[in-house]
Amino acid sequence: MCTDAYRAALTRDFSSTAAPAPAPAPAPGQRPALVAAWLEPRIHQVSGVTLREALKPLPPATRDSLLAARAAIKATGAS
């Protein structure tokens, strides 16, 4: 059975050695260059729904260039 002093010491020791909280993840839409760089080589195999959702937060110029690349692939009949 633990005494109150022992319990307090354990709590104090464990709370002081806890790992720091991780940095918060960036909000969606804050890294458009990373999204575009990931999508570009995979544009021929990404589903339409995935593409639509990935393009939503991108700037219009980037969105248009990725959509044009997708349209060119679809026009050639490649899957």
Biopython code that builds the backbone (N, CA, C, O; Angstrom):
import numpy as np
from Bio.PDB.StructureBuilder import StructureBuilder

atoms = [
    (1, "MET", "N", (0.842, -1.166, 0.000)),
    (1, "MET", "CA", (0.000, 0.000, 0.000)),
    (1, "MET", "C", (0.896, 1.240, 0.000)),
    (1, "MET", "O", (1.886, 1.285, 0.730)),
    (2, "CYS", "N", (0.562, 2.232, -0.800)),
    (2, "CYS", "CA", (1.365, 3.444, -0.918)),
    (2, "CYS", "C", (0.923, 4.477, 0.102)),
    (2, "CYS", "O", (-0.263, 4.643, 0.387)),
    (3, "THR", "N", (1.904, 5.153, 0.631)),
    (3, "THR", "CA", (1.576, 6.277, 1.509)),
    (3, "THR", "C", (1.354, 7.505, 0.642)),
    (3, "THR", "O", (1.742, 7.536, -0.526)),
    (4, "ASP", "N", (0.738, 8.496, 1.217)),
    (4, "ASP", "CA", (0.477, 9.721, 0.467)),
    (4, "ASP", "C", (1.769, 10.407, 0.047)),
    (4, "ASP", "O", (1.845, 10.953, -1.054)),
    (5, "ALA", "N", (2.781, 10.389, 0.900)),
    (5, "ALA", "CA", (4.061, 11.020, 0.574)),
    (5, "ALA", "C", (4.728, 10.295, -0.596)),
    (5, "ALA", "O", (5.275, 10.932, -1.495)),
    (6, "TYR", "N", (4.680, 8.957, -0.580)),
    (6, "TYR", "CA", (5.273, 8.162, -1.656)),
    (6, "TYR", "C", (4.544, 8.427, -2.978)),
    (6, "TYR", "O", (5.175, 8.604, -4.020)),
    (7, "ARG", "N", (3.232, 8.452, -2.921)),
    (7, "ARG", "CA", (2.422, 8.715, -4.115)),
    (7, "ARG", "C", (2.728, 10.112, -4.662)),
    (7, "ARG", "O", (2.845, 10.294, -5.874)),
    (8, "ALA", "N", (2.855, 11.087, -3.778)),
    (8, "ALA", "CA", (3.165, 12.446, -4.213)),
    (8, "ALA", "C", (4.551, 12.505, -4.857)),
    (8, "ALA", "O", (4.743, 13.199, -5.856)),
    (9, "ALA", "N", (5.514, 11.780, -4.289)),
    (9, "ALA", "CA", (6.865, 11.768, -4.850)),
    (9, "ALA", "C", (6.862, 11.133, -6.237)),
    (9, "ALA", "O", (7.499, 11.646, -7.158)),
    (10, "LEU", "N", (6.153, 10.027, -6.387)),
    (10, "LEU", "CA", (6.079, 9.380, -7.697)),
    (10, "LEU", "C", (5.419, 10.283, -8.727)),
    (10, "LEU", "O", (5.896, 10.404, -9.855)),
    (11, "THR", "N", (4.347, 10.898, -8.344)),
    (11, "THR", "CA", (3.639, 11.794, -9.254)),
    (11, "THR", "C", (4.524, 12.953, -9.664)),
    (11, "THR", "O", (4.572, 13.323, -10.837)),
    (12, "ARG", "N", (5.224, 13.526, -8.695)),
    (12, "ARG", "CA", (6.113, 14.656, -8.972)),
    (12, "ARG", "C", (7.255, 14.216, -9.887)),
    (12, "ARG", "O", (7.600, 14.940, -10.821)),
    (13, "ASP", "N", (7.846, 13.054, -9.644)),
    (13, "ASP", "CA", (8.959, 12.589, -10.452)),
    (13, "ASP", "C", (8.517, 12.287, -11.881)),
    (13, "ASP", "O", (9.195, 12.670, -12.835)),
    (14, "PHE", "N", (7.391, 11.607, -12.031)),
    (14, "PHE", "CA", (6.943, 11.256, -13.369)),
    (14, "PHE", "C", (6.452, 12.473, -14.151)),
    (14, "PHE", "O", (6.636, 12.541, -15.367)),
    (15, "SER", "N", (5.846, 13.408, -13.485)),
    (15, "SER", "CA", (5.351, 14.576, -14.208)),
    (15, "SER", "C", (6.489, 15.487, -14.638)),
    (15, "SER", "O", (6.364, 16.199, -15.635)),
    (16, "SER", "N", (7.594, 15.478, -13.907)),
    (16, "SER", "CA", (8.702, 16.354, -14.285)),
    (16, "SER", "C", (9.548, 15.745, -15.395)),
    (16, "SER", "O", (10.282, 16.469, -16.069)),
    (17, "THR", "N", (9.466, 14.440, -15.602)),
    (17, "THR", "CA", (10.270, 13.796, -16.641)),
    (17, "THR", "C", (9.447, 13.476, -17.883)),
    (17, "THR", "O", (9.929, 12.788, -18.782)),
    (18, "ALA", "N", (8.237, 13.956, -17.943)),
    (18, "ALA", "CA", (7.386, 13.675, -19.095)),
    (18, "ALA", "C", (7.963, 14.339, -20.343)),
    (18, "ALA", "O", (8.564, 15.411, -20.274)),
    (19, "ALA", "N", (7.772, 13.694, -21.460)),
    (19, "ALA", "CA", (8.251, 14.245, -22.725)),
    (19, "ALA", "C", (7.467, 15.509, -23.057)),
    (19, "ALA", "O", (6.286, 15.617, -22.727)),
    (20, "PRO", "N", (8.116, 16.452, -23.700)),
    (20, "PRO", "CA", (7.392, 17.675, -24.091)),
    (20, "PRO", "C", (6.324, 17.352, -25.127)),
    (20, "PRO", "O", (6.428, 16.376, -25.870)),
    (21, "ALA", "N", (5.325, 18.170, -25.158)),
    (21, "ALA", "CA", (4.234, 17.969, -26.119)),
    (21, "ALA", "C", (4.770, 18.157, -27.533)),
    (21, "ALA", "O", (5.585, 19.049, -27.769)),
    (22, "PRO", "N", (4.326, 17.334, -28.470)),
    (22, "PRO", "CA", (4.787, 17.496, -29.857)),
    (22, "PRO", "C", (4.248, 18.784, -30.457)),
    (22, "PRO", "O", (3.222, 19.311, -30.025)),
    (23, "ALA", "N", (4.952, 19.271, -31.446)),
    (23, "ALA", "CA", (4.515, 20.486, -32.136)),
    (23, "ALA", "C", (3.204, 20.194, -32.862)),
    (23, "ALA", "O", (3.025, 19.099, -33.395)),
    (24, "PRO", "N", (2.302, 21.142, -32.888)),
    (24, "PRO", "CA", (1.025, 20.897, -33.573)),
    (24, "PRO", "C", (1.238, 20.714, -35.068)),
    (24, "PRO", "O", (2.119, 21.336, -35.662)),
    (25, "ALA", "N", (0.437, 19.870, -35.659)),
    (25, "ALA", "CA", (0.510, 19.632, -37.103)),
    (25, "ALA", "C", (-0.014, 20.864, -37.833)),
    (25, "ALA", "O", (-0.914, 21.545, -37.341)),
    (26, "PRO", "N", (0.543, 21.148, -38.996)),
    (26, "PRO", "CA", (0.033, 22.302, -39.744)),
    (26, "PRO", "C", (-1.408, 22.072, -40.175)),
    (26, "PRO", "O", (-1.814, 20.948, -40.471)),
    (27, "ALA", "N", (-2.151, 23.128, -40.204)),
    (27, "ALA", "CA", (-3.550, 23.042, -40.616)),
    (27, "ALA", "C", (-3.626, 22.695, -42.101)),
    (27, "ALA", "O", (-2.705, 23.005, -42.857)),
    (28, "PRO", "N", (-4.705, 22.061, -42.519)),
    (28, "PRO", "CA", (-4.844, 21.749, -43.943)),
    (28, "PRO", "C", (-4.755, 23.016, -44.790)),
    (28, "PRO", "O", (-5.313, 24.056, -44.438)),
    (29, "GLY", "N", (-4.060, 22.912, -45.884)),
    (29, "GLY", "CA", (-3.928, 24.049, -46.783)),
    (29, "GLY", "C", (-2.724, 24.925, -46.500)),
    (29, "GLY", "O", (-2.502, 25.899, -47.219)),
    (30, "GLN", "N", (-1.937, 24.614, -45.479)),
    (30, "GLN", "CA", (-0.782, 25.446, -45.165)),
    (30, "GLN", "C", (0.483, 25.001, -45.887)),
    (30, "GLN", "O", (1.494, 25.702, -45.844)),
    (31, "ARG", "N", (0.445, 23.857, -46.543)),
    (31, "ARG", "CA", (1.626, 23.366, -47.238)),
    (31, "ARG", "C", (1.279, 22.985, -48.678)),
    (31, "ARG", "O", (1.417, 21.822, -49.059)),
    (32, "PRO", "N", (0.834, 23.950, -49.477)),
    (32, "PRO", "CA", (0.392, 23.632, -50.836)),
    (32, "PRO", "C", (1.523, 23.117, -51.726)),
    (32, "PRO", "O", (1.280, 22.291, -52.606)),
    (33, "ALA", "N", (2.742, 23.584, -51.517)),
    (33, "ALA", "CA", (3.857, 23.117, -52.347)),
    (33, "ALA", "C", (4.116, 21.633, -52.114)),
    (33, "ALA", "O", (4.416, 20.895, -53.052)),
    (34, "LEU", "N", (4.001, 21.204, -50.876)),
    (34, "LEU", "CA", (4.203, 19.796, -50.553)),
    (34, "LEU", "C", (3.111, 18.942, -51.180)),
    (34, "LEU", "O", (3.393, 17.872, -51.719)),
    (35, "VAL", "N", (1.878, 19.401, -51.115)),
    (35, "VAL", "CA", (0.758, 18.665, -51.705)),
    (35, "VAL", "C", (0.934, 18.556, -53.216)),
    (35, "VAL", "O", (0.760, 17.482, -53.791)),
    (36, "ALA", "N", (1.276, 19.665, -53.849)),
    (36, "ALA", "CA", (1.455, 19.659, -55.303)),
    (36, "ALA", "C", (2.621, 18.763, -55.706)),
    (36, "ALA", "O", (2.530, 18.039, -56.698)),
    (37, "ALA", "N", (3.708, 18.802, -54.952)),
    (37, "ALA", "CA", (4.867, 17.966, -55.267)),
    (37, "ALA", "C", (4.531, 16.487, -55.110)),
    (37, "ALA", "O", (5.052, 15.655, -55.853)),
    (38, "TRP", "N", (3.678, 16.153, -54.166)),
    (38, "TRP", "CA", (3.279, 14.760, -53.974)),
    (38, "TRP", "C", (2.322, 14.318, -55.082)),
    (38, "TRP", "O", (2.423, 13.197, -55.581)),
    (39, "LEU", "N", (1.403, 15.189, -55.462)),
    (39, "LEU", "CA", (0.396, 14.828, -56.457)),
    (39, "LEU", "C", (0.949, 14.708, -57.869)),
    (39, "LEU", "O", (0.535, 13.834, -58.630)),
    (40, "GLU", "N", (1.873, 15.576, -58.214)),
    (40, "GLU", "CA", (2.332, 15.670, -59.599)),
    (40, "GLU", "C", (2.797, 14.329, -60.184)),
    (40, "GLU", "O", (2.329, 13.970, -61.265)),
    (41, "PRO", "N", (3.683, 13.574, -59.541)),
    (41, "PRO", "CA", (4.094, 12.307, -60.150)),
    (41, "PRO", "C", (3.022, 11.213, -60.073)),
    (41, "PRO", "O", (3.143, 10.183, -60.736)),
    (42, "ARG", "N", (1.989, 11.428, -59.276)),
    (42, "ARG", "CA", (0.951, 10.412, -59.084)),
    (42, "ARG", "C", (-0.371, 10.781, -59.748)),
    (42, "ARG", "O", (-1.375, 10.094, -59.562)),
    (43, "ILE", "N", (-0.372, 11.857, -60.515)),
    (43, "ILE", "CA", (-1.619, 12.401, -61.054)),
    (43, "ILE", "C", (-2.353, 11.378, -61.921)),
    (43, "ILE", "O", (-3.580, 11.423, -62.013)),
    (44, "HIS", "N", (-1.634, 10.470, -62.550)),
    (44, "HIS", "CA", (-2.263, 9.478, -63.429)),
    (44, "HIS", "C", (-2.953, 8.358, -62.656)),
    (44, "HIS", "O", (-3.795, 7.656, -63.218)),
    (45, "GLN", "N", (-2.615, 8.176, -61.381)),
    (45, "GLN", "CA", (-3.201, 7.062, -60.631)),
    (45, "GLN", "C", (-4.104, 7.497, -59.484)),
    (45, "GLN", "O", (-4.704, 6.649, -58.823)),
    (46, "VAL", "N", (-4.212, 8.791, -59.235)),
    (46, "VAL", "CA", (-5.044, 9.288, -58.141)),
    (46, "VAL", "C", (-6.506, 9.272, -58.572)),
    (46, "VAL", "O", (-6.834, 9.654, -59.696)),
    (47, "SER", "N", (-7.378, 8.827, -57.675)),
    (47, "SER", "CA", (-8.805, 8.803, -58.007)),
    (47, "SER", "C", (-9.352, 10.224, -58.104)),
    (47, "SER", "O", (-8.750, 11.169, -57.595)),
    (48, "GLY", "N", (-10.472, 10.358, -58.749)),
    (48, "GLY", "CA", (-11.069, 11.676, -58.929)),
    (48, "GLY", "C", (-11.447, 12.348, -57.625)),
    (48, "GLY", "O", (-11.286, 13.559, -57.477)),
    (49, "VAL", "N", (-11.947, 11.568, -56.681)),
    (49, "VAL", "CA", (-12.341, 12.131, -55.389)),
    (49, "VAL", "C", (-11.110, 12.604, -54.621)),
    (49, "VAL", "O", (-11.122, 13.686, -54.034)),
    (50, "THR", "N", (-10.053, 11.801, -54.621)),
    (50, "THR", "CA", (-8.816, 12.195, -53.943)),
    (50, "THR", "C", (-8.255, 13.460, -54.567)),
    (50, "THR", "O", (-7.820, 14.370, -53.862)),
    (51, "LEU", "N", (-8.264, 13.513, -55.878)),
    (51, "LEU", "CA", (-7.752, 14.687, -56.579)),
    (51, "LEU", "C", (-8.574, 15.923, -56.235)),
    (51, "LEU", "O", (-8.023, 16.985, -55.946)),
    (52, "ARG", "N", (-9.874, 15.778, -56.269)),
    (52, "ARG", "CA", (-10.748, 16.912, -55.954)),
    (52, "ARG", "C", (-10.475, 17.445, -54.557)),
    (52, "ARG", "O", (-10.354, 18.655, -54.367)),
    (53, "GLU", "N", (-10.378, 16.557, -53.585)),
    (53, "GLU", "CA", (-10.158, 16.990, -52.206)),
    (53, "GLU", "C", (-8.760, 17.573, -52.011)),
    (53, "GLU", "O", (-8.584, 18.516, -51.240)),
    (54, "ALA", "N", (-7.778, 17.024, -52.697)),
    (54, "ALA", "CA", (-6.414, 17.541, -52.570)),
    (54, "ALA", "C", (-6.274, 18.904, -53.224)),
    (54, "ALA", "O", (-5.464, 19.719, -52.781)),
    (55, "LEU", "N", (-7.040, 19.165, -54.260)),
    (55, "LEU", "CA", (-6.926, 20.433, -54.989)),
    (55, "LEU", "C", (-7.660, 21.592, -54.317)),
    (55, "LEU", "O", (-7.357, 22.753, -54.590)),
    (56, "LYS", "N", (-8.609, 21.295, -53.452)),
    (56, "LYS", "CA", (-9.416, 22.358, -52.846)),
    (56, "LYS", "C", (-8.595, 23.474, -52.194)),
    (56, "LYS", "O", (-8.855, 24.643, -52.478)),
    (57, "PRO", "N", (-7.622, 23.173, -51.340)),
    (57, "PRO", "CA", (-6.911, 24.267, -50.674)),
    (57, "PRO", "C", (-5.752, 24.854, -51.476)),
    (57, "PRO", "O", (-5.098, 25.786, -51.009)),
    (58, "LEU", "N", (-5.485, 24.333, -52.663)),
    (58, "LEU", "CA", (-4.339, 24.819, -53.435)),
    (58, "LEU", "C", (-4.651, 26.143, -54.118)),
    (58, "LEU", "O", (-5.810, 26.445, -54.401)),
    (59, "PRO", "N", (-3.614, 26.932, -54.382)),
    (59, "PRO", "CA", (-3.823, 28.179, -55.137)),
    (59, "PRO", "C", (-4.337, 27.864, -56.546)),
    (59, "PRO", "O", (-4.043, 26.801, -57.093)),
    (60, "PRO", "N", (-5.101, 28.786, -57.127)),
    (60, "PRO", "CA", (-5.701, 28.528, -58.443)),
    (60, "PRO", "C", (-4.694, 28.147, -59.532)),
    (60, "PRO", "O", (-4.989, 27.272, -60.346)),
    (61, "ALA", "N", (-3.531, 28.769, -59.571)),
    (61, "ALA", "CA", (-2.546, 28.462, -60.617)),
    (61, "ALA", "C", (-2.055, 27.019, -60.494)),
    (61, "ALA", "O", (-1.929, 26.315, -61.496)),
    (62, "THR", "N", (-1.784, 26.590, -59.282)),
    (62, "THR", "CA", (-1.330, 25.218, -59.052)),
    (62, "THR", "C", (-2.445, 24.236, -59.376)),
    (62, "THR", "O", (-2.217, 23.207, -60.011)),
    (63, "ARG", "N", (-3.633, 24.560, -58.938)),
    (63, "ARG", "CA", (-4.794, 23.704, -59.204)),
    (63, "ARG", "C", (-5.004, 23.532, -60.707)),
    (63, "ARG", "O", (-5.230, 22.423, -61.191)),
    (64, "ASP", "N", (-4.925, 24.650, -61.440)),
    (64, "ASP", "CA", (-5.143, 24.591, -62.886)),
    (64, "ASP", "C", (-4.069, 23.771, -63.590)),
    (64, "ASP", "O", (-4.377, 23.029, -64.522)),
    (65, "SER", "N", (-2.824, 23.889, -63.165)),
    (65, "SER", "CA", (-1.759, 23.124, -63.826)),
    (65, "SER", "C", (-1.912, 21.629, -63.553)),
    (65, "SER", "O", (-1.670, 20.817, -64.446)),
    (66, "LEU", "N", (-2.306, 21.255, -62.347)),
    (66, "LEU", "CA", (-2.516, 19.833, -62.047)),
    (66, "LEU", "C", (-3.726, 19.284, -62.797)),
    (66, "LEU", "O", (-3.699, 18.154, -63.283)),
    (67, "LEU", "N", (-4.778, 20.078, -62.890)),
    (67, "LEU", "CA", (-5.958, 19.632, -63.644)),
    (67, "LEU", "C", (-5.645, 19.504, -65.134)),
    (67, "LEU", "O", (-6.151, 18.598, -65.797)),
    (68, "ALA", "N", (-4.816, 20.404, -65.664)),
    (68, "ALA", "CA", (-4.421, 20.314, -67.067)),
    (68, "ALA", "C", (-3.588, 19.055, -67.309)),
    (68, "ALA", "O", (-3.755, 18.386, -68.329)),
    (69, "ALA", "N", (-2.700, 18.734, -66.380)),
    (69, "ALA", "CA", (-1.906, 17.507, -66.513)),
    (69, "ALA", "C", (-2.811, 16.286, -66.481)),
    (69, "ALA", "O", (-2.610, 15.344, -67.247)),
    (70, "ARG", "N", (-3.797, 16.296, -65.610)),
    (70, "ARG", "CA", (-4.742, 15.169, -65.522)),
    (70, "ARG", "C", (-5.555, 15.063, -66.809)),
    (70, "ARG", "O", (-5.777, 13.962, -67.313)),
    (71, "ALA", "N", (-6.000, 16.198, -67.343)),
    (71, "ALA", "CA", (-6.793, 16.195, -68.580)),
    (71, "ALA", "C", (-5.959, 15.682, -69.745)),
    (71, "ALA", "O", (-6.473, 14.955, -70.595)),
    (72, "ALA", "N", (-4.682, 16.048, -69.800)),
    (72, "ALA", "CA", (-3.813, 15.590, -70.893)),
    (72, "ALA", "C", (-3.626, 14.080, -70.830)),
    (72, "ALA", "O", (-3.589, 13.409, -71.862)),
    (73, "ILE", "N", (-3.508, 13.547, -69.618)),
    (73, "ILE", "CA", (-3.356, 12.096, -69.466)),
    (73, "ILE", "C", (-4.656, 11.394, -69.880)),
    (73, "ILE", "O", (-4.616, 10.370, -70.562)),
    (74, "LYS", "N", (-5.790, 11.936, -69.475)),
    (74, "LYS", "CA", (-7.072, 11.343, -69.839)),
    (74, "LYS", "C", (-7.321, 11.418, -71.345)),
    (74, "LYS", "O", (-7.923, 10.515, -71.927)),
    (75, "ALA", "N", (-6.849, 12.506, -71.975)),
    (75, "ALA", "CA", (-7.064, 12.686, -73.423)),
    (75, "ALA", "C", (-6.258, 11.689, -74.230)),
    (75, "ALA", "O", (-6.682, 11.293, -75.315)),
    (76, "THR", "N", (-5.098, 11.271, -73.723)),
    (76, "THR", "CA", (-4.272, 10.304, -74.447)),
    (76, "THR", "C", (-4.760, 8.881, -74.245)),
    (76, "THR", "O", (-4.273, 7.951, -74.889)),
    (77, "GLY", "N", (-5.730, 8.714, -73.343)),
    (77, "GLY", "CA", (-6.275, 7.392, -73.104)),
    (77, "GLY", "C", (-5.525, 6.594, -72.064)),
    (77, "GLY", "O", (-5.868, 5.442, -71.801)),
    (78, "ALA", "N", (-4.512, 7.183, -71.471)),
    (78, "ALA", "CA", (-3.786, 6.500, -70.395)),
    (78, "ALA", "C", (-4.675, 6.474, -69.164)),
    (78, "ALA", "O", (-5.498, 7.366, -68.961)),
    (79, "SER", "N", (-4.508, 5.472, -68.366)),
    (79, "SER", "CA", (-5.376, 5.313, -67.202)),
    (79, "SER", "C", (-4.867, 6.019, -66.024)),
    (79, "SER", "O", (-5.491, 5.979, -64.963)),
]
sb = StructureBuilder()
sb.init_structure("model")
sb.init_model(0)
sb.init_chain("A")
sb.init_seg("    ")
for serial, (resi, resn, name, xyz) in enumerate(atoms, 1):
    if name == "N":
        sb.init_residue(resn, " ", resi, " ")
    sb.init_atom(name, np.array(xyz, "f"), 0.0, 1.0, " ", f" {name:<3s}", serial, name[0])
structure = sb.get_structure()
